[in-house]
Amino acid sequence: MLDEEYRPDQIAEYGRAVQDAAVDRMRPHLRLTRIGVAVAAVAVVLDIAALITFPVFAGGTGSASAVVALVAGILLLAVAGWQLVCWQLAFAEWRGGPDRNLNQLALISYVAHWASYALAVVALLSAMAASRESGWSSTSAVLTTLGLVCAIGGQVLAGVQYLRTAGPPGTIPAHMRRLIERERQRSGQGRRG
């Protein structure tokens, strides 16, 4: 958003604990992250159902891939849940709640965000292997595929949403924009003279 797009009541005075603009921008972001956690939870339920319905072949232990898909789904749910907790703590602070060490949370959140990409790849590969081992058209394969879609959905909606201490993605604090604009004006005046 540009400075002009903020209403005067959204720009906090210097030293004020409540950051109205960040709180307003945070509500949809927090809602989307909650949806991502719910989708990741559905993935775990689908992976459990896929494991229960996995066909047992004579002498085979083919369900190992389905177990790996389930573990990857659980870990993706944990990452998505962590991102939600981080954002909720930051949201509480920006609403005027107790101060927290958001930099430490942001670092852990950033590492978890990168781990979610690796977990998504593991979920993909293990779901493909489990579908192959159970028979591409079996109930277990269909549930594994649906679980994979939900796991990736949870990763996209919540897992990659690492905490940014400056506010939700797509926002730059108003004072930074003013500084950037002031510097542009200075550089433009320096060239003319």
N, C-alpha and C positions, 0 to 999 in steps of 0.2 A: 504494500500500500504506500502511496505517496503521502507526504505530510498533509497535503490539502485534503486527503480523504478521511483523515481522523477528525472526529468531532472534538471540540475543546474539552469536553468532559472525559474523553478517553485518554488524554495526555496527562500523565501524572506530574505533580509538582516535584521539584527537587527534594529528595529525602523522604518522599512518601513511600510507604511499604507496599501499598496496593498498586498493581500495574494493570489498569483497566483495559488497555488495548491488548495486552498479552492474554488476559483472561477472556476477552471477547473472541479473539482469534483461536483460543485454546479449546473452546467448547466443541466445535465440529471435529477438531483433531482428536480430542479425547473420545468422542463418540465413535469415530472410525477405528480407533485403537481397541475400544471395547468390542466392537463387532469382530475385529480380527481375532481377539482372544476367543470369542464364542465360536468362530469358524474353526479355529485350531482345536478347540475342545470337541467339536463335531468330528473332526478328522480322527481324533483318538478313539472315539466311540466306534466309528466306521472301521478302523484298523482292528479293534478288539473283535467286532463282529466278523471281520474277514478271517481273523485267526481262528475263531470258533468254528466257522464254516469251512475251513481249509480241508480239502479232501485228503483222506489218509490212503496212501498207496502202499502196496505190499512191500515191506522192508525199506520204505523211504522215510527220510527225515527232511522233507522239502519245506517244512514250515519255518525254517530258519530265516529265510528272506522276509517272511511275513512278520516275524518277531523283530527283525531289524527295522522294518517299516514302522512298526508300532513304537519302538524305542525312539526312532527319529521323530515321529509325530509327538510323542510325549515331551521330548526335548524342545521341539519347536513351540509347543504349548507353554513350556517353562520360559522360553525366551520372550514370547509374546506377552506372557503374564508379567515378566520382569519389566518390559518396556512400559506396560500399562501402569505398574506401581511407580516407576520413575516419573512418568508424566503426571500422575496424580499427586505425588509429593511436590513436584515443581508447581503444579496448579494451585495447591494449597498455599504454598509460599507466596506466589504471585497475588493471591487473593488477600494477603495480609496475615497469613498464618505464621507459625514459627519458622525461623531461618534454619535452613539445612545446608549441608555441604553439597550443593548441586554439581560442583566440578567433579567430585569423586563419583557421584552417581552417573554423571555424563560419561566418564571414562569407562566404567563398567558397562554402561548401556551401549557405548560405541563398540566395544569388544563383542558383546552379545549380538549386536547387529551383524557383524562380520561372521560370527559363528552360525547365524541363521542361514546364511547362503550355503555354507558347507552342509548343514543339516538338510536343507532343501534338496541338494544334490544327492545325498545319501538316501533320503526318502524317495526320490525319483528312481534311482537305480534299484533300490530294494523292492519297490512296488512293481517295477517291470519284471524283476526276477521272480517275485512271488506270483505274479499273474501268469508268467510262463510256466512255473512249476505246478500251479494248480489247474492249469488249462485255461486258455484265454477267455473262454465264455462261461466259466464256472461262477457260481455266486460269490465265492471268495475273491476271484479276480475282479469282478464288478465292484465289490465293496472296497477292495484295495485301491482301485482306480479312483473311486469317489473319495476315499480317504486321502489319496495323494492330491486331488484337486483342492480339497479343503485345507490340507496342510500347506500347500503353496499359497492358497488364499489367506490363511492366517499369517504366513510369513510376509506376504506383500502388504497386508493391511496393518499388521502390528509388529512383526519381528524386525522389520527394517526401520521402524520409527524410533531411532535412537534419540535420547534426550539432548536437546540443544539448550544451553543455558540462556541464550538470548531470546528464546521463545519458540513457538511452533515453526515448522518449516515455512519458508516463503515470507518471513517477516524480518525486517531489520529495524532495530530500535530507532525511534524518531530522531534522537540526537545524532546517531551515526549518519542518517540521511542528510541532516543539516550540515554536518561537518564535510561530507562528500560534496554537497552543493557549494559550500563556501570555498573549498579547494578548487573546484571547477571554475568558479568565478575568478579566483586569484590567478589561476594559470591562464585564463583567457585575457585578463588585464595585463599580465606580464608579456604576452606575445605582441600586444598592440603597441606597447611603449618602447 
